[in-house]
Amino acid sequence: LATLEAIVKQAPEDAEQRRLLAIEYDKLKQPEKAIPQLEAAIQNGGGEIGDYVKLGWQLYQTQQVESMVRLGQRSVRLFPDHPLVHYQLAIGHRSREDWAASVKHFAEAEQYAGTTQTELLDYLFYYQYGITLERLARFEDSSRMLEKSITLTPREESKAAANTMNFLGYMWLEQNTKLDKAGELITKANELLPETPAYIDSLGW
């Protein structure tokens, strides 16, 4: 680390050394130190897709949402067919409660990942997509995404599965629809994580 810091100090225009230093700071869980290194790497070396993605997540970790969104908007202009930059921008817009913009980029991420990066479309992706659609009162679309999330959730991720089941079940209850299925999901959530107050409350409703 000390050697890399010395190299960067002597040759601040060297984008590759900046990237390496950012990796070391990331390993040390110091995103606030990694961010300026990645920003400099982009400015000095033009920026690769990996630089933009790493910087985006570092900004998210440090709750610099506005900077994350600005970076994401630039990223999708530079790499319009790359699903990960759309996903990242969707998360950024969601963080500042810009639901419509978030849904737009979730949809684009899903479209592009369907042919190149299907591993991106996991249970977490569809959970985030689904709960964002719910904020726009697009309940049928939200239900489809949340059901996909439940289907894709690994058996060992019982906490995540229970959370999604409870969310979807309670959403149906609030809409006074699919009450039997809502009851089944909420019951299952309680079986997976018994004595969870929110899930017991849902079961009461």
C-alpha positions as CSV (number, residue, x, y, z in Angstrom):
1,L,0.0,0.0,0.0
2,A,2.7,2.4,0.9
3,T,4.6,1.7,-2.3
4,L,1.5,2.3,-4.4
5,E,0.8,5.5,-2.6
6,A,4.3,6.7,-3.3
7,I,4.1,5.7,-7.0
8,V,0.8,7.6,-7.4
9,K,2.3,10.7,-5.6
10,Q,5.2,10.6,-8.0
11,A,3.2,9.9,-11.1
12,P,-0.4,11.1,-10.5
13,E,-1.3,10.8,-14.2
14,D,-0.7,7.0,-14.2
15,A,-4.3,5.7,-14.4
16,E,-3.3,2.0,-13.9
17,Q,-1.5,2.8,-10.6
18,R,-4.6,4.8,-9.5
19,R,-6.8,1.7,-10.2
20,L,-4.5,-0.6,-8.2
21,L,-4.4,1.9,-5.3
22,A,-8.2,2.0,-5.4
23,I,-8.4,-1.8,-5.2
24,E,-6.2,-1.8,-2.1
25,Y,-8.3,0.9,-0.4
26,D,-11.4,-1.2,-1.3
27,K,-9.9,-4.2,0.4
28,L,-9.4,-2.1,3.5
29,K,-13.0,-1.0,3.3
30,Q,-12.0,2.6,2.8
31,P,-14.3,3.8,-0.1
32,E,-13.7,7.4,0.7
33,K,-10.1,7.0,-0.2
34,A,-10.8,4.8,-3.2
35,I,-13.2,7.3,-4.8
36,P,-10.7,10.0,-5.7
37,Q,-8.4,7.4,-7.2
38,L,-11.1,6.0,-9.5
39,E,-12.1,9.5,-10.4
40,A,-8.5,10.3,-11.4
41,A,-8.2,7.1,-13.3
42,I,-11.2,8.0,-15.4
43,Q,-10.0,11.6,-16.0
44,N,-6.4,10.5,-16.8
45,G,-7.1,7.3,-18.7
46,G,-10.5,7.9,-20.3
47,G,-12.2,5.3,-18.1
48,E,-13.1,1.7,-18.7
49,I,-16.5,0.2,-17.9
50,G,-15.0,-1.4,-14.7
51,D,-13.9,2.0,-13.5
52,Y,-17.3,3.5,-13.8
53,V,-19.0,0.5,-12.1
54,K,-16.6,0.4,-9.2
55,L,-16.9,4.1,-8.7
56,G,-20.6,4.0,-8.8
57,W,-20.8,1.4,-6.0
58,Q,-18.2,3.3,-3.9
59,L,-20.4,6.4,-4.2
60,Y,-23.4,4.4,-3.1
61,Q,-21.6,3.0,-0.1
62,T,-20.7,6.5,1.0
63,Q,-24.3,7.7,0.4
64,Q,-23.2,10.2,-2.3
65,V,-26.4,9.5,-4.2
66,E,-26.4,12.7,-6.4
67,S,-22.9,12.0,-7.5
68,M,-23.8,8.4,-8.2
69,V,-26.7,9.4,-10.4
70,R,-24.6,11.9,-12.3
71,L,-22.0,9.3,-12.9
72,G,-24.6,6.8,-13.9
73,Q,-26.1,9.2,-16.5
74,R,-22.6,9.6,-18.0
75,S,-22.1,5.8,-17.9
76,V,-25.2,5.0,-19.8
77,R,-24.3,7.5,-22.5
78,L,-20.8,5.9,-22.8
79,F,-21.9,2.2,-22.5
80,P,-25.6,2.2,-23.5
81,D,-25.9,-1.6,-24.0
82,H,-24.2,-2.6,-20.7
83,P,-26.9,-3.8,-18.2
84,L,-24.8,-3.1,-15.1
85,V,-24.7,0.6,-15.6
86,H,-28.5,0.7,-16.1
87,Y,-28.9,-1.3,-12.9
88,Q,-26.7,1.0,-11.0
89,L,-28.5,4.1,-12.3
90,A,-31.8,2.4,-11.3
91,I,-30.5,2.0,-7.8
92,G,-29.3,5.6,-7.7
93,H,-32.7,6.9,-8.8
94,R,-34.5,4.7,-6.4
95,S,-32.3,6.0,-3.5
96,R,-33.5,9.5,-4.2
97,E,-37.1,8.3,-4.7
98,D,-37.3,9.1,-8.4
99,W,-39.4,6.0,-9.0
100,A,-40.2,6.4,-12.7
101,A,-36.6,7.0,-13.8
102,S,-35.6,4.0,-11.6
103,V,-38.1,1.7,-13.3
104,K,-37.0,2.8,-16.7
105,H,-33.4,1.7,-16.0
106,F,-34.5,-1.5,-14.3
107,A,-36.3,-2.4,-17.5
108,E,-33.3,-1.5,-19.7
109,A,-31.0,-3.5,-17.4
110,E,-33.3,-6.5,-17.7
111,Q,-33.5,-6.2,-21.5
112,Y,-29.7,-6.0,-22.0
113,A,-28.8,-8.6,-19.4
114,G,-31.2,-11.1,-21.0
115,T,-28.6,-11.8,-23.8
116,T,-25.3,-11.0,-22.2
117,Q,-25.3,-11.1,-18.4
118,T,-28.1,-13.2,-17.2
119,E,-26.4,-13.7,-13.8
120,L,-27.4,-10.1,-13.0
121,L,-31.0,-11.0,-13.0
122,D,-31.1,-12.7,-9.6
123,Y,-33.5,-12.6,-6.8
124,L,-32.1,-9.3,-5.5
125,F,-32.6,-7.6,-8.9
126,Y,-36.2,-8.6,-9.1
127,Y,-36.9,-7.7,-5.5
128,Q,-35.6,-4.2,-6.0
129,Y,-37.4,-3.9,-9.4
130,G,-40.6,-5.2,-7.8
131,I,-40.7,-2.9,-4.8
132,T,-39.9,0.1,-7.0
133,L,-42.9,-0.7,-9.3
134,E,-45.1,-0.9,-6.2
135,R,-44.2,2.8,-5.4
136,L,-45.7,3.7,-8.8
137,A,-48.9,1.7,-8.0
138,R,-48.1,-0.7,-10.8
139,F,-49.2,-3.6,-8.7
140,E,-49.6,-6.3,-11.4
141,D,-46.1,-5.6,-12.7
142,S,-44.7,-5.5,-9.2
143,S,-46.3,-8.9,-8.4
144,R,-44.7,-10.5,-11.4
145,M,-41.2,-9.2,-10.4
146,L,-41.7,-10.2,-6.7
147,E,-42.9,-13.7,-7.7
148,K,-39.8,-14.0,-9.9
149,S,-37.7,-13.0,-6.9
150,I,-39.2,-15.6,-4.7
151,T,-38.7,-18.3,-7.3
152,L,-35.0,-17.4,-7.8
153,T,-34.2,-17.0,-4.1
154,P,-31.8,-19.8,-3.0
155,R,-32.9,-22.0,-0.2
156,E,-30.2,-20.8,2.1
157,E,-31.5,-17.2,1.8
158,S,-34.5,-17.8,3.9
159,K,-34.5,-14.3,5.4
160,A,-34.7,-12.7,2.0
161,A,-37.4,-15.1,0.9
162,A,-39.5,-14.4,3.9
163,N,-39.1,-10.7,3.5
164,T,-40.2,-10.8,-0.2
165,M,-43.2,-13.2,0.6
166,N,-44.4,-10.8,3.4
167,F,-44.0,-7.8,1.2
168,L,-46.0,-9.3,-1.7
169,G,-48.6,-10.9,0.5
170,Y,-49.2,-7.6,2.3
171,M,-49.4,-5.7,-0.9
172,W,-52.1,-8.0,-2.1
173,L,-53.9,-7.6,1.2
174,E,-53.9,-3.8,0.8
175,Q,-55.3,-4.1,-2.7
176,N,-57.9,-6.6,-1.5
177,T,-56.9,-9.1,-4.1
178,K,-55.6,-12.7,-4.2
179,L,-56.3,-13.0,-0.5
180,D,-55.9,-16.8,-0.4
181,K,-52.4,-16.5,-2.1
182,A,-51.6,-13.6,0.2
183,G,-52.4,-15.7,3.2
184,E,-50.3,-18.6,2.0
185,L,-47.3,-16.3,1.4
186,I,-47.5,-14.6,4.7
187,T,-48.0,-18.0,6.5
188,K,-44.8,-19.3,4.7
189,A,-42.9,-16.1,5.8
190,N,-43.9,-16.8,9.4
191,E,-42.7,-20.4,9.1
192,L,-39.4,-19.4,7.7
193,L,-38.8,-16.7,10.3
194,P,-41.1,-17.3,13.3
195,E,-41.6,-14.6,15.9
196,T,-40.9,-11.7,13.5
197,P,-43.3,-9.0,14.6
198,A,-43.9,-7.5,11.1
199,Y,-44.8,-10.9,9.7
200,I,-47.1,-11.8,12.6
201,D,-48.8,-8.4,12.1
202,S,-49.3,-9.2,8.4
203,L,-50.8,-12.6,9.4
204,G,-53.2,-10.8,11.7
205,W,-54.4,-8.6,9.0
